[in-house]
Amino acid sequence: MPSPITLDPHHPGTLIRRLMALEAAVNILSAIPMLLYPSSIVSHLTSSGTAPPSTTQLTQWLGALILALTPQLLLALPNTKTAIESRATVYVTLGAGEAMLISIMLWQAWAGEEGGFSARALVRAAGILAGTSTPDPKMTPQYFYNDLPLDQQEYWTSKLQPISLGVFWSKSSYAAWRVIPTTAVLCENDKVMPLQMAEYMLAAAQADKPNMIDAVERNETAGHFVMLSQPDWTVDMLRRAAGEKTL
C-alpha cells in the first residue's frame, strides 16, 4: 500500500484556510434565509421590492446549491491528505446537495405553488438532476465519437445508458495508478478531455508521490474512445505496456 503523504509544517496554508472558512460562514448565513424566507430575500434584492413568483423559487434553488457546496470548503480546512482515495465524503456531499434541490423541485410541483414554472417542467428538471436520462444524442457524437465514421457514431450513441447508481456508494481502497505499473494515454483529438487538461492532470499525478506511472503513450489523431476508433493501435499500446516490443 502507498505510504502516507507527509505535510510540510512550514507551509500550513493558513491564509487560504482562513479565506475558505470565511466563505463557508458567509455561505451558511446567506443560504439558510434563502431557503426559509425567499420572498423576504427577494424583496431586499430588487429595487421595487417585488419580483415575479418564479424568482422566489429560483432563490430557494440557489440557496440549496450554496448550502450543499459549503461542506466541501469545511472538509478542505484541516491539513490532511487530499488524494482521490480520501474524497468519498465530498462525493456524498455533492449527492446530498442534488437530492436537496430535487426534493424542493418535486415539492413545488406537487404543492402547485404559483411560481411561474409548470409542474411538468419542475419534474423534468428534477429528473435531469437525478441523472435519469442518457446524454443528448445530438451532442454525444461530436464529443465521444468524433473520430469515428458517421454510421459508427450513430451505433455507439444508441448504446449509451444512464450511469449506475452504484457509484454513489461503491468504494475503492486505493488509487490503482499509485501501486500498479501504469501507462498514461494522451489522445490529442479528444473532445471530452482537451489535451491541455489531460497533460495538466498527468503532470500533477506524476508529481504526486508515490505513483507508478512508468510510460506515456500519445496518439495524435485519436478521440475519446481510442479503443473503438483505433483498436490495432490500442492493442499495440497494451502489448508495449506489458513489456512486449511492437512496431
C-alpha positions in Angstrom: 0.0 0.0 0.0 1.2 3.6 -0.7 2.9 5.4 2.2 1.0 8.4 3.6 1.9 11.8 2.2 3.7 14.0 4.8 2.9 17.7 5.3 5.4 20.5 5.4 4.9 22.3 8.8 6.4 25.4 7.3 3.7 25.7 4.7 0.4 25.2 6.6 -1.7 27.3 4.1 -3.1 29.4 6.9 -4.3 32.3 4.6 -6.2 30.2 2.2 -7.7 28.1 5.0 -9.0 31.3 6.7 -10.5 32.5 3.4 -12.2 29.2 2.9 -13.6 29.3 6.5 -14.9 32.8 5.9 -16.5 31.8 2.6 -18.2 28.8 4.3 -19.6 31.1 7.1 -20.9 33.5 4.5 -22.5 30.7 2.6 -24.3 29.3 5.6 -25.5 32.7 6.8 -26.9 33.5 3.3 -28.2 30.2 2.2 -30.4 29.4 5.2 -32.5 32.6 4.8 -32.7 32.0 1.0 -34.3 28.6 1.8 -36.6 29.6 4.6 -37.5 33.2 3.7 -37.0 33.6 -0.1 -39.7 36.3 -0.5 -38.0 38.5 2.1 -34.6 38.0 0.4 -36.1 38.9 -3.0 -37.7 42.0 -1.6 -34.4 43.2 -0.4 -32.6 42.4 -3.6 -34.9 44.2 -6.0 -35.3 47.9 -6.4 -39.1 47.9 -6.4 -39.4 45.3 -3.6 -41.3 43.0 -5.9 -40.4 40.3 -8.4 -42.1 37.5 -10.5 -43.1 34.5 -8.4 -40.6 32.4 -10.3 -37.8 34.4 -8.7 -38.8 33.1 -5.3 -38.4 29.5 -6.4 -35.1 30.3 -8.1 -33.9 31.8 -4.8 -34.7 28.6 -2.9 -32.9 26.6 -5.6 -29.8 28.8 -5.3 -29.9 28.6 -1.5 -30.0 24.8 -1.7 -27.0 24.7 -4.0 -25.0 27.1 -1.9 -25.6 25.2 1.3 -24.8 21.8 -0.4 -21.5 23.1 -1.7 -20.3 24.5 1.6 -19.2 21.3 3.3 -16.6 20.9 0.6 -15.0 24.1 2.0 -15.2 22.8 5.5 -13.7 19.5 4.6 -10.7 21.2 3.0 -9.8 23.2 6.1 -7.8 20.5 8.1 -4.3 19.9 6.9 -4.9 16.3 5.8 -4.1 14.4 2.6 -6.5 15.3 -0.2 -5.7 12.4 -2.5 -8.5 10.9 -4.6 -8.9 7.9 -2.3 -10.0 10.1 0.7 -12.7 12.1 -1.0 -15.7 9.8 -0.5 -17.3 12.3 1.9 -17.1 15.0 -0.7 -18.9 12.8 -3.2 -21.6 12.0 -0.7 -22.0 15.8 -0.1 -22.5 16.5 -3.7 -25.1 13.8 -3.9 -26.9 15.2 -0.9 -26.9 18.7 -2.4 -28.5 17.3 -5.6 -31.1 15.4 -3.5 -32.0 18.6 -1.6 -32.6 20.5 -4.8 -34.6 17.7 -6.4 -36.7 17.5 -3.2 -37.5 21.2 -3.4 -38.5 21.0 -7.1 -40.7 18.0 -6.6 -42.4 19.6 -3.6 -43.1 22.7 -5.6 -44.5 20.6 -8.4 -46.8 18.6 -6.0 -47.9 21.7 -4.0 -48.8 23.6 -7.2 -47.2 26.8 -6.0 -47.8 29.9 -8.2 -44.1 30.2 -9.1 -44.2 30.6 -12.9 -42.9 27.1 -13.6 -45.3 24.3 -14.6 -45.4 21.1 -12.6 -44.2 19.2 -15.7 -41.2 21.5 -16.1 -40.2 21.0 -12.4 -40.5 17.2 -12.6 -38.4 17.2 -15.8 -35.8 19.4 -14.2 -35.6 17.1 -11.2 -35.2 14.1 -13.4 -32.3 15.6 -15.3 -30.6 16.5 -12.0 -31.1 12.9 -10.7 -29.3 11.5 -13.8 -32.3 9.6 -15.2 -31.6 10.5 -18.8 -29.0 9.5 -21.3 -26.7 12.1 -22.9 -28.4 14.1 -25.7 -27.8 12.0 -28.9 -27.5 15.2 -30.9 -24.4 16.3 -28.9 -22.8 13.0 -27.9 -21.2 12.0 -31.3 -19.2 15.2 -31.6 -17.6 14.7 -28.2 -17.4 10.9 -27.7 -17.1 9.6 -31.2 -15.8 12.5 -33.3 -13.1 10.3 -34.9 -15.4 7.5 -36.0 -17.4 7.2 -39.2 -21.0 8.6 -39.1 -22.6 5.1 -39.0 -20.5 4.0 -36.1 -21.2 7.3 -34.3 -24.9 6.6 -34.5 -24.5 3.0 -33.5 -22.4 3.6 -30.4 -24.6 6.6 -29.4 -27.6 4.3 -29.4 -25.9 2.0 -26.9 -25.4 4.7 -24.2 -27.0 4.0 -20.9 -27.5 6.0 -17.7 -24.7 5.6 -15.2 -25.2 3.1 -12.4 -26.4 4.4 -9.1 -23.8 2.2 -7.5 -21.1 4.9 -8.0 -22.7 6.8 -5.1 -21.8 4.1 -2.5 -19.2 1.9 -4.1 -15.7 2.3 -2.6 -12.1 1.8 -3.7 -9.4 1.1 -1.2 -6.7 2.9 -3.2 -5.8 4.7 -6.4 -4.5 1.9 -8.7 -2.0 4.2 -10.5 -0.2 4.6 -7.3 0.6 0.9 -6.8 0.3 -0.8 -10.2 2.6 0.0 -13.1 0.6 2.4 -15.3 0.7 3.7 -18.8 -0.9 7.0 -19.4 -2.6 7.5 -22.8 -3.0 11.0 -24.3 -5.4 11.3 -27.2 -4.8 14.6 -28.9 -8.1 14.7 -30.7 -10.2 14.0 -27.6 -13.1 16.5 -27.4 -14.2 15.3 -23.9 -10.8 15.8 -22.2 -8.8 18.6 -24.0 -5.1 17.8 -24.4 -4.0 20.7 -22.3 -6.2 19.5 -19.4 -5.1 15.9 -19.8 -1.4 16.9 -19.8 -2.0 19.0 -16.7 -3.7 16.1 -14.9 -0.9 13.7 -15.9 1.8 16.2 -14.7 0.0 16.5 -11.4 -0.2 12.7 -11.0 3.5 12.3 -11.9 4.5 14.9 -9.3 2.4 13.3 -6.6 4.3 10.6 -4.8 4.1 7.7 -4.7 2.9 6.8 -8.2 3.7 4.0 -10.7 3.2 5.9 -13.9 6.1 4.5 -15.9 5.1 5.2 -19.5 3.2 7.8 -21.6 1.7 7.0 -24.9 0.4 9.7 -27.4 -1.9 9.3 -30.3 -2.2 12.5 -32.4 -5.4 11.6 -34.2 -7.5 9.5 -31.7 -10.6 10.8 -29.9 -12.0 9.9 -26.5 -12.6 6.2 -27.3 -9.4 5.2 -29.0 -10.2 1.6 -28.4 -13.1 1.9 -30.8 -11.6 4.1 -33.5 -8.1 2.6 -33.5 -8.2 -0.9 -32.0 -5.0 -2.0 -33.6 -3.1 0.9 -32.1 -4.7 0.2 -28.7 -3.6 -3.5 -28.9 0.0 -2.5 -29.7 -0.1 0.1 -26.8 -1.2 -2.6 -24.4 1.5 -5.0 -25.6 4.1 -2.3 -25.1 2.7 -1.7 -21.6 3.1 -5.4 -20.9 6.7 -5.3 -21.9 6.5 -6.7 -25.4 8.1 -4.5 -28.1 6.0 -3.8 -31.2 6.5 -1.9 -34.4 
